[in-house]
């Protein structure tokens, strides 16, 4: 079915009166559903953001390429998106439970900085800026996006914990304030978690403080450092931060909540429990989207294994950063994707081919509606980027589609892909000249090559085809390929 109003938006129009069906897989119901917003034409989306105690590796960044595709897809369907990507600058332990070292404290020790709240904030801002720079490098949209720092929302977190305590969902221990999961019968509903399988010492350290193995800290007491609270000096639990920030910026209920699959058993179930208990059981998020892990050479990304790759590593090795974005588009977000340098090279070749086509094909084409309709169907089917890419390449290889129309179709699809193909990119142009060759003006080639080109054209005019073929060979030996077009021959440099 051709959704003309959506397509009008895709092709540059301004009128979008209705939204076509957009199907997504909801982890909460474990099924594919047609998206229905809380408010027509609007989407409130919360994306679990980074803990900024160090540089984010490509596994971390892959999450935000995915959330960018989600945002772009909703926007192309005519929705106004209000997006939050939180910055965790306090309170996140190395495990999802209540054990282990605080990540920000770990970062301060690594950089030999004294443990103070001021230094914690300074460290966080340093790595937040690097994170935001990586987002910009990957062409991830941030206009209008909220990036709340957890440390700026301490009063909101304290107020939410007080509400939970007043309603009987929280209890005090010697080391802090806990959420009582036995008071929330639906605990574990996200991902259908088997609570019987959560044994003391497996997910969390055994402790007499907790009434139930799944209980979690809302406020952690600390005798030396932290913020003042009704329970004493300390820090918020990691889970309460997200709930409080989401509520403060987006309200009590949201449309979309995203995160990695590792967040399902603990962090996101904790968010649901505390948020819905505080608001009187109002459903916290209508849809939960979870991205599978990015692996490196088929192994989990791990600093201890020495296989961590950063975006700066990709760039230093001579790759275009958007080649990494293209690589991620080639795998569905719910399937584990595998990073290898060979795969990145293949992705770069494909990305550069798209870049070269946009640079060199005629600019006066019409939009190939049949292909863009199929593109819409694929991207609206749970953000099927591999399927959407396949449609674009089928269009490119279709001999019946004029070159100018191919260019127009690529640019229309790129509004979702986000490969920045419509904007000048000297780095990409330099790379495809080296890897693929590039059309050059005859004025920019050596004089002897221009003479050979003139000689070949003269031979062709006189139908001396053997001479013309011989001259073509000489031109190729000089480093150029001739492409005969309806507008005459053009030279493509071989680098």
N, C-alpha and C positions, 0 to 999 in steps of 0.2 A: 504494500500500500504506500502511495506517495504522500508523505505528510508535507504538503506544500508550504504551510506557514513556517514549519521548522526549517525547511529547505530555503525559504526566503531569507531567514535569518542567517543561515550558513553562507548564502551567496551574497550577503552584504546588505540585505534589506533591513527594514526597521520594524515591520509589523509582525508581531507574534501574539495571536489572540488565544491560541490553545497549544497545549503541550502534547506531543505524541507519547505513547506508552514507553516508559523507560524501565527495563527489567534489571533487577540487581539481586544478588544472592545475599540474603539476610542471615548472618550467623545466629541471630536470636531464634529464628524459626527453622533454621537449617533448610531453607527452601528458597527458590527464586520467586520474587514477587514483583508486581507492578508498583513502581514508586508513586506514592501519594503524599504530598507535603502536608505539613501541619497548616500552613497558610498558602493558598493558591499563588503560584508564581514566585515563591520564596523558598530558599533552602538555608537552614541553619546547620552548619557543619563544624564539628570539633575533631581536630586531628591531634592525636598524642604526639607531642614534640620531643625534642632531644633533652637529655641531661647534659648540660654544657660544662663538663669537667675536662674536655679534651676535644681534639678535632674529630668530626664525624666521618666515619669510613663510608665506603660506597654502599654497604648494606643499609646503613642508616639513611643515606640520601635516597636510596631507591624507594623508600616509603613516600617521600615527598614528591617524587616524580609521579607516583601513583595518585596521590591526593590531588596533584595538579591536573591529571587527566580527568579525575572525577569532577573537579571544579569546572574545567573547560567543557566537559560533556554537558553538565547541567546548564552552563551559560549558553551553549549552542542550542539547547532546547528551550531557551527563553527564560530561564530562571535567574533571579537575582540571588547571589550566594553571599551569605555572611559567614566568614571563615575564621576559625581560631586555631592557631598552632601554638601550643603553650611552650614556654621555656622553663624547664625544671632547673632551678639554680640553688635548690636546697632540699634536703629531706629524702633523696632517693638512695636507698641502700643497694649494694651490689646484687642482692637477690630480691625477688618480688615479695618475699615474706618480710619478717621483722628482724632478720639477722644479717650479719655481715657489716662491712665497713661502708660508711656514707661516701658516695661517689665524689661529692665536692671536697670532702676532707681528703680523700685519696688524691685528688688533683692538686690540692694545696701542698701536700707532702711531696708529690712528684716535682713540683716547681720550687720547693724549699721556701714556701711562704708561710708566715705565721698564721695559726688558726684563729682568725677573727671574722666577724660578719662582714667587715669592710673588705677584707681580702677575698672572702668567698664571692662577694658581689663583683669585685674587680676581675677575678678569674673567670666568672660566668660571663661578664660582658665581653671579655677578650675572645672567648670561644663562640659566643653568640654572634659577634661580628663576622667571624670566619664562617660560621654556619650560614648566615645570611648571604655572604659573598658566594658561597658554593651554590645556594639556591639561584642567585642571579646568573651564575655561570651556566647552570643547567636550564635557564630560561623558565624557571618556575615562577608563576605569577604571584606577586605579593602585594599588588595594589589593593588597598582596602582590607588586607588581612591583619588580624590582631595577633600580636606576639606577646601575650602577657607573661611577666616574670612571676614565678610562684612567690618570691619574697615580697612582692608588692601587694599580695593578697592575703597576708597573714590575718588581718582583722576579719576578713570574710571567712577564712578557714576556722578561726576560733568561734565565730558566731554559728557556723554550721555544726561544729562539734557540740556547742552548748545546746543547740536545738535537738540534736540526737540524744544528748544526755537527759534533757528535760522530758523527752518522749519515751525514755526507757530503753533506748537502743545502745547506750554506751555505759560502760562501767570503768571504775578507776582501779588501777593496780599500782604497785610500788614503782614501776618504771614508766607509767604513762596511762593514757586513756584508751580503752579498747572498744571496738564495735562488737556487739554480741550477735553473731550470725544466726544463732538459734531463734532470735526474735524476727528474723526475716525468712519465712518458710521457702521463698522462691530462690534462696541463695544457690548459686551454681546453675541457674537456668540457661545462662549464656554458654553455649557449647555443650549443654547437657552433661555437666561435670559429675562424675561419680564421686560423691562426697565420702562414701565408705572407703574409697581408695586413698584418701588423703590422710595418711598416718602421721602421727607426731614424729618428727625427725626426718621426714621425707620432704615435705614442702616447707616446713618451718622447724625451727629448733624446738625441742621439747621444753616446756616451761610450765610451772605451776601458776603463772600469772593468768593464763588463758582458760576460760571456761570451756571453750571448744577449740579443736585444732585449727579451724578455719577463721577464728577471730583474728582481727588485725588492729594494729595501732593507728589511732587517730591523732594522738599527740604523744610525742616521746620526750620524757623528761631528761634534762641535762643540767648538772650542777654548775657547769662552768660557762656554757655558751648557749645562746638562743634568744628567744623572744619571751617576754613576760606573758603569762596567761592565767586564767583562773585556777589552773592546776599546777602552776609553777613554771620556772624557766625551762625552755625546751624548743622543740622543732615540730612542725606538722608532719604527719605521715605522708608518704608519697601519694597515696590514693586520694586523700581528702583534697589535695591541691587541685587535681583535675576537676573534681566535682564542684569545688567552690569557684574556680575560674570560669568554668563553663556556665554555671548558674549566673554569675555576676555579669557576664558579657552577652550570653545567648538566651538566658531565661531558664525556667525550670524544666522545659522540655525542648529537645532538639530533634532534627530530622536524621542526621547522619553522624555517626561516631566511627572513626577509623583507628587502626593500629595494626601491629604485627600479630601473627598468630600466637606468639609467646605471651601476649597480654590477655588472652581469653581466660585461662583457668583462674588467675588471681586478680590482676589489676582491674580488668574490666568488670568482672563479677563484683569486686569490692566497690567499684564506682556505682554500679547499679544498686547495690544494697544500701549504701549510705545516701545516695541521691533520692531514691524512691522512698526511703524511710523518712527523710527530712521533709519531703513535700507531700506526704500523705498518700504514698503509693502511686503517684502519677507516673506513667511510663517515662523513663528518663530519655531514652533515644529510640526512635521508631525503627531505625535500621542500623545494623552493625556490619561494617566491612573490614575484613582482615586480610592483610597481604602475607603471602607465603615468604619464606626466607630466600634471600639471595645467597647462593653459595659461591665459593671460589675454588675452581678446579674440583668441583663436586664435594667439597668439604665445608663445614661450618666455618664462618669467619671467626677467627680467634687470634688475639694478640699472642697468646701463649704458644700457638702453633706457627706463628710467624707468617701468616698468610693474609694479614690485613692490608687492604689497598685503599688509598685515599684518592680523591679526585685530582689532587696535585700530582700524584704518581702517574695518572693517566695522561695528564697534560705534558709532564716532563718526558714521557716516552714518545712524544710527538703526535699523540692522538688529539682529535678535536673533542672537547667535552661533550658536545651534542651527539657524538657517535655512541657514547655511553647511554645517553637518553634513548637513542634509536635501539640499542641492544635491549633495553628494558621493555620497549614497545613490542618486541618480538616474542614475549612470553606472557601468558595470561597471569594476572595478578594473584590468582588463587592456586597457581602451580609453582613449585620451586623453580627458580631460574638459576642458571649456572654461568658465572663469569669466568672466561678464559681469555688470554690475550689473543688467541686465534679468533675466537668468537667476536671480540671487540674489533679486530681488523676487518672481519667480514661485515660487521655492522657499519664500520666507517666507510667501507667501499659503497655500500648501499646508500648511506646518508649522503655521500659526496655525489653519487649519481643523481639523486634527487636535487641536490644543490646545483649541479651542472645543468640539469634540464631546466630548472627555473631561471637560471642566468641566461641560457642560450636560446630557449624556444621563443617564438613570437608572443607578443604581449596582448594581442587583440582578439583572443578567443572567447568562445561562449562556454558556459559551464555544462559539463556532461551530466545532465540530470539523472540519467539512469544509473550511472556509476555512483553518484553522490547519494542517491536514494539507498543503494545497497550499502554504501559506507555508513550511512545513518543507522541502518538496520543492525549492522555489526557492532558499532560503538554503543548503541543503545541496548545491546544484549549483554548486560553485566560488564561493560567496558572491555569488549573483546578487541583489544588493540592488534593482536596477531591477525585476526580475521579482517579488520579494517585495513591493515597494511596490505594484505593479499589482494583486496579489492583495488587498491591504488595501483599496485604493480600490474594487475590484470589490465587496468585502464591504460597504463603506460605502454604495454605490449600489444594493445589492440590496434591493428593497422587501419581500422576504419575510423579511429578517432583522430581528428586533425591535431597537429602538434600544438597549436595555440590553445585548443580545448584541453589538451593534456595538462599544460601548464596551469590553466585556470582551475582544473580539478585538483591538482597537487596542492595549490595554495589554499583552496577551500578546506581540504582535509587537514592541512597543517594548522588550522585554527584549533584543532583538538590535539594533534600530535605535538605541537609546540616546538618544532625543530627550527623555528625562526627563519624559514626559507624565504620570506618576503623581504627581509632586511639585508642590506649589504653586509658581507662577512668576508673580510680580507683573508682571515686565517683559513676559512673553508676554501676560498678561491685558490689560495696558494697550494693547499693540499691536493685539490683535484687537478690542478695543473701538473703536479708532480706524479700523482697516481693514475689519473685518467686522461690527461691531456686537456687542452682548452683551445677554443677558437681564438685565433689571433688575426689582427688586421694585417693585410699585405704590407702596409707601411712599417710594421714593426718587425718584419723578418729581414734577414740579410739580403743584400742586393742580388747576389747570385741566385737565391731562391726565388726572388721576384722575377728574375729573367727566365728561370726555368718554368715558372707558372705561366708566363706570357707565351713561351715557346710551346707549352702543352696546349694552350687555348688555340694558338694558331694552327697546330697540327690537327686538333679536333675539328676546327672550322674547315680544314681542307680534307677531312675524313682520312687522315693518315693515322689510323688507329694504332699501328705498331709503334710509330714514333711517340704518340701520346702516352702509351703504356710504358715505354722506355723512360720517358721524362718523369712519369709518376714515380717510378722506381728510384730515380735520382733524387727526387724531392723527399721521398721517404728515408733515403739514406742520410739526408741532411737533417733529419729529425722532425719531419712534418708529414701529416697525413692529409690527403685531399678528400673532401666530402663534396660530391656534386649535388647541388640543390636546385630547386626551381628558380632561385635568385642568382644562380651562378655558383662557381666553385668557392669553397672556403677552406682555409687551412686550420688544422688542429695540431698544436704543438705536442710533441712527445717528449716528456722530461724523464 
